[in-house]
Amino acid sequence: QVQLVESGGGLVQPGGSLRLSCAASGFTFSSFSMSWARQAPGEGLEWVSEIDSTGGRTYYTDSVKGRFTISRDNAKNTVYLQMNSLKPEDTAVYYCSSMGYWGKGTLVTVSS
């Protein structure tokens, strides 16, 4: 049974940082790419970032390039999203996904 469990969200001031984690189980983690997406209040789902199975290739939506970094630890079956220079418009529920499976999300609130 595939499970994706996000953690690390919270309240942070503009300009601050957070690191999100997504612990995966129930599949061969090292064989699949992983993605992060987010949904801001009242908005649709937005793809944020993706990393390939080895961690050698990463992709980002334009609005987070240079501020967010996706990484993975295949030994720990975990994918991360390091978020720096956070802005109020980054406020959203962040989800990790793979193969069409989704976690329940973790809320990130950027506010002073």
Number of C-alpha atoms within 10 A of each C-alpha: 5 14 17 22 18 24 17 15 18 14 14 18 14 17 14 14 17 18 16 23 23 26 18 23 15 9 12 11 23 18 11 14 19 26 25 25 19 23 19 17 9 7 9 9 14 15 16 23 22 25 22 17 16 16 17 9 12 17 14 19 13 9 11 17 12 11 13 20 19 24 20 23 14 16 8 12 16 20 26 23 23 14 20 17 15 22 18 15 12 20 20 23 18 27 27 30 22 18 10 5 10 18 19 15 22 21 21 22 21 20 16 9
